[in-house]
Amino acid sequence: MRRTICRKCYVHPEILSAYLDGSLVQDIKLKAEAELRSKLPGMSPEEAAILAMLMARLKRPRKGKAALAKAA
């Protein structure tokens, strides 16, 4: 019998290794900071990260008041 892996669910073994050795989050953080610094000069990495987060949230569809009240 042959094992099959769904392409949508496949996780490369190096991703798992990086997660387990603790380097995954650090690598992603460094890359994100560098990208934000180059795209948003004059801002600290923290300011750029907050701006990026706010911009991403503003692009999401807004939830109605009932959904917000239920989540609270």
N, C-alpha and C positions, 0 to 999 in steps of 0.2 A: 504494500500500500504506500502511496506517495503522499507526503504532506503537501498541502497547498496553503498558500498564504494570500489573503485578500490584500490587494495593493493599498486599499484605503486604510487598512489596519496595521500595515507593516511598520515596524520601528527598527531602524538600523541598529545593529549591536553596539556601535560606537556611541550612539545617543544614550543607550542604557549604561554603558561603561562610564561616560562622562557624568551622568546623573549620579551614579553610585560613588564615584570618587570625588564628587563635589565640585567639579570644574564646569559643569554645564551652565549653571546660573551665572557664574563669574564670567565665562566666555560671552554669554549673551549680553550681560550687563555692559561689558567693555565695548562690544560691537555697537550696541544701541547708543551708548554715550558718545562714541566717536561719530556715529552717523548724525546724531542730534546736534553735536557741536559744529559739524561741517555745514549742516543745513540751516542752523539758527545761530549765526555768529553773534557775539555780544551777550549771550545768555549763559548762565551756569548750566551744567548738566542737569541739575535739579529743576531749574526753571524750564529748560527745554523739555524735560520729561513730563512735567505737569502740563505744559502747553500741548504736547502731543496727546496726552491722555484726554484732556478736555476736548480737543479737536475730534478725536475718535469717538467720544461719547456724543458729541453734537451731531455726528453723522448717522447715529443709530436712530431707528424709528422711535418716536416718543410714545410712551405708555400713557394710557388714560388715567384719570384720577383714581378710579376704582382699583386699577392694578397697582398703583403706587400705595394706596391705603392698605390693600391686602398684604403687600410685601412688608409693611411696617409693623 
